[in-house]
Amino acid sequence: MTQQYAEWLTAIVNTRLLFNTTEECEAFLDSGSIRSNGILRVCATPQKMRSAFRDLKAEACEMTDDRVKLEDVLMHYKRAWKFFRKHLYRRTYPEKTAAEILTLCYPTGRQEKLGKQITAICKEIVERDISVPFLLLMLMKAVPSYESKEGDVTDIQQCFDRVLGFLERFTQGTTVFSQLPVLVQAKEEPCKTRFTLFYYVSEILKVYENFSTGENLYLVTDALKADRRDLDLAGYWNECGGRLDFTEFWEIEDTKDPGVFFLTSWKKKASGTLTGVRYTMFVLDAPGGGLTFLLHHPAAIAHRIKGKLYGDADIAHYLSLPLDDAPSEFTLERVLPSAHWPHSLHLTRCTAPAVTAQYGRWLSGACVIERPFEKYEYDFTQSLYAITPTHLYVFYEAKDIFFKVPRAAADGLEQTRLDDNVGILTMNGKHYLAFDEIMLYIPINKRNLQKYKIEKVEWIE
């Protein structure tokens, strides 16, 4: 193991993987002689090597919210470099090669017919589990060879811009997002290093794969159901300690689905008008023991119905510390940069009778209610009645009929189960066949029913 630690420490220092300069690495390890003596002389005993590596490993975990193990990254780095040196080292158009590798190595990639040589290379990449993120970074000249001794990194911002720009172009329009949220997060990363760039490239490609087809999207949303956390949140909340100091407050309502809530922001104007915007809020267990709060703007589903991609204003990701099942207060911190959502929310449950009574009076007629996004508020009735080998049967109570939906009508429907969120969604007086797991909403009209080959029947066939 001593030899392994020696190799890992040498690679970390020489490639400037975790730190952009030797000086930064010296400061972290509290040793000012790495540049002059080398890391192996500074850590001259097995105990010092092991201690230094454990400190670096802990730093890598902190950089990635405990999602990445440093030894695994180094193993993939070494294997990817050997593969790159043999197959991809001298490429006339490295960015074109990178795009071809992404296309062929990810089953959700664009279906294009490419050359036999690159196809064979990609087949070997998949079979041997070679790290595509590292190959991409090597092709884009953002990380050096595993045995590199090139010196300090002076262009890390340019590397981030070049690689993220490439991935933004490659993923544009292939998922339900106008821009992948993790791409936005990567651009704003304050600690830019080759290690964090590798981490973000890995995460971006995972999200791309998960969201670019209905089949994979179903798997992701289905897995998220298991992470939903059902809390006792129903009631009034505000940001002034539960007192009646301001005229802004929040109302949280339960839905039929555990871990899913309606969150309405109410603001009373001096004129006496009470304005409310109702968001859909999903509460999920997050890595590390905290919670993730996903807030969907009321217009988000309307945008998906119209075939538009989710933008910054549609969805917000917040994190909180671990909470009791019936919290009296909680703080949400926004994960991604946004021009539309508040950076943080500190909500306190309102329990004082005078406060809850006042809010009740405002909502019961004392104020003129204004809901600017009311046309986007919706009702959903889960009504998947039966599944056969070829079709789904969705009951439509308004007409007392079934919609016979081919399971091949859209990518992802083949995996549908009876307990999935499939049914009828009503928004602004219009009705839609809703398949929540794959974010598909079909207007119930002749043209769209024909498009998906959906029939109206009176019984299960």
Buried (B, 14 or more C-beta within 10 A) or exposed (E): EEEEBBBBBBBBBBBBBBBBBBEBBBEBBEBEEBBEEBBBEBBEEEEBBBBBBEEBBEBBBEBBEEEBEBEEBBEBBBBBBEBBBEBBEEBEEBBEBBBBBBBBBBEBBEEEEEEEEBEEBBEEBEEEEBBBBBBBBBBBEBBBBBEBEEEBBEEBEEBBEBBBEBBBEBBEEBBBBBBBBBBBBBBEBEEBBBBBBBBBBBBBBBBBBBBBBBBBBBBBBBEBBEBBBEBEBEBBBBBBEBEBEEBEBBBBEBEEBEBBBBBBBBBBEEEEEBBBBBBBBBBBBBEEEBBBBBBBBBBBBBBBBEEBBBBBBBBBBBBBEEBEEEBEEBBBBBBBEBEEBEEEBBBBBBEEEEBBEBBEEBBEEEBEBEBEBEBBBBEBBBBBBBBEEEBBBBBBEEEEBBBBBBBEBBBBBEBBEEEBBBBBBBBEEEBBBBBBBBBBBBBBEEEBBEEBEBBEEEEEE
